[in-house]
Amino acid sequence: MGEASYILGMKIYKDRSRRMLGLTQSSYIDKVLKRFKMENLKREFLPMRHGIKLSKKQAPKTNEELKKMSDIPYASAVGSIEYVIQCTRPDVAYALSVTSRYQACAEEVHWSAIKIILMYLKRTKDMFLIYGGGELILECYSDASFQLDDDDPKFQSSFEFKLNGSVVA
């Protein structure tokens, strides 16, 4: 059988001499871009633009707006990006957490935010997580804010764990 080079849509890079392992989902990201017909869009430098305000107040109000949004695969795009986040790309987790709140009431502005995430993934699709050998160094970072969401004024916190410099949670 030999050594695995792919697992669950992730390419595995190995460098035994340096005791390093890398994972990337570039081919999966290409498939996602193609599925949503976004392979020709320009590339973004950040997963979320500064100053974007998303709200439930922006939800579709007319039947025409509802019909238009029913043809847009918003929830499917959110799920595809979520898979990328869980496997190799935690760098877009915050942007997706903000946009995924509006799956039941998405409007064009919400869909534009999802497209920005996909354009960022297009630009950075060849990046990969690297896990290296040697001494294990665990780092943890946390952050907290109040009232980031205009629709739901609650306390919000987040965390990040890194193992040898690579994000693991």
N, C-alpha and C positions, 0 to 999 in steps of 0.2 A: 504494500500500500504506500509506504513512504511517509514523509513528513507532510503535514497539512500546510497548504499555502493560503487557503481561504477557509473561513468559518463564519457561518451566518451572514454572508455578504461582506465580511471584513477581510481585507488582505493582511496577511501576517508577514512582517519583515523580521528576520533574525540575523543577529551578528554575535555568534558564539564567542569569538575572540574578545569582544568587549562586554560580553554578558548582557546584551541588550535585546529587547523585543519591542517591535512597533506594530501598531494596528491603524489601518486607515479604511475609510468607507468611500473612497473616490468613485468607484464604479456604481455603488448604490446611489450616491448623490447624483451622478449622471442620469441614472434611471428615473429618479424622482423628478429632476428637472425636465426630462423628456415627457414623463407622464402628465405633468402640469403645463406642458408646452412653454417652458421657460428657458430652454437651452440657449436661446439667442438673446436673452436679456443682458444688459450691461452688468458689470460687477460692482458690488458695494464694498466699502472699506470697513463698515461697522454693521453688526447685526440689527441695530435699531438706531434710527436717526434721533438726534437730540431735539427735544422740545415737542415730540409727537405726544398728543393727548388723546387717548382712546377712552371711550365711555359708552355705557349702555344707552345714553341719550342720543347717540349717533345711529341707533338701530333703525332698520327700515321701517317707514311709517305708512307708505302707500302699498297697494297691491302690486303695482308695477315694480317698486323697489324690492318687495318680497320675492316676486317672480324672478327678477334678475339675479338676486343673491341665491336663490334655490338652485340655479344652474352652476354656481361656483363651488368647487369641491373644498370648501374651507376646512371642514373637520378632517378630511382625508389628508390634506396638506399638513395640518397640525400633527396628526398621528405619524406621518412620515418623518417629520422633523424631530418628533419625540424619540423615535427609534434611533436616529443619529445621535441625539443628545445622550441617551442611555448607554450607547456603545462607545463612542469615540470623541464626541464633541460637546462637552459640558460648557464650552464658551458661549453657546447660544441659548443656554437654559433660561436666563433672565428674560431675554426678548420673547421667547416662546411662552413663558409663564404669563407675561403681560397680554399677549395676543390670544392665548388659548381661552381666556375668560369669556370671550365673546362668540363662542361657537353657536350658541342658540340665537344670537341676535346680531350676527355679523353684517356689516355694511361695507361699502367699497373702501373706506378708509382703513378698516380692519384687514381687508384682503390685501391692500397695499403694504401694510406692515408685514404680513406673511411673505409677500413677494420680496421685500427687502431682506428678510432672513434667508430666503432661497438664493438671492443674488449674492449675499455674503458667503453662503456655503459654496456657491459656484466659484468664487474667487479663491477660497481657501480649501477647496476639496482635496488637494494633495497634501494637506497637513495630516500628521498622525500623532497618536499618543506613543510615547517611548517609555518603556519600563526598563530600568537598568539594574545591574547587579551591584554588589558591594554592600556597604552598610545601609540599613533601612532608616530613612529619615521621614518621619510623619509630621506634617504641618497641618494646622487647622486655622481657618479664618472665619470670622462671622461678622455680620452686619445687621443692623436693625433700623427701621424707619417707621414713622407714623404717618398715616393718611396719604399713601402714595396713590391709592385708587379713589377717584372721586365718587365712584358708585358704592363703595364699601369702605368707610373710614375706620379701618382697623390697623392694629399694629402688625407689621410685617417683618419677618426676619429671614435670613438665609445663612448658609454655611458652605464651606468648601474644605475638603480634605485632600491633601496632596501626599503622595508617597514617592519619595525620591524625585520630587519636582513635577510629577505628572498627576493631574487631577484624577481622583478615583471616586469622589462623591461630591 
